[in-house]
Amino acid sequence: MASLVEFAGQGDLLVAYMGDWHRLGVEERERRGLPPDPNMQLRRLGWVDMVLPAQGE
C-alpha cells in the first residue's frame, strides 16, 4: 500500500488516496456490523484540508 509521503506535492492524488482510505473505513465498519460514523468523512476532509495548503509553501 502506498504511503502519504508518495503523494507529497500531488494534491489530486492525495485526495484520491484519502478517499480510498475513507471507503475502506466505511467497508470495515459495515463488515464489523457497526453503525455508520457520520463524522468519519469530516475528520478525513479536515485532515486533507490542513495538508493541501502546506504544499504550496
KAPEKA-V922257 format. One record per backbone hydrogen bond with DSSP energy under -0.5 kcal/mol. CO is the residue of the C=O (numbers start at 1). NH is the residue of the N-H. If there is no record, write none. Layout:
CO;NH, CO;NH
//
This chain:
3;6, 4;7, 5;8, 7;10, 10;14, 11;15, 12;16, 13;17, 14;18, 15;19, 16;20, 17;21, 18;22, 19;23, 20;24, 21;25, 22;26, 23;27, 24;28, 25;29, 26;30, 27;31, 28;32, 29;34, 30;33, 36;38, 37;40, 39;43, 40;44, 41;45, 42;46, 43;47, 44;48, 45;49, 46;50, 47;51, 48;52, 49;53, 50;54, 51;54, 51;55, 52;55, 53;56, 54;57
//
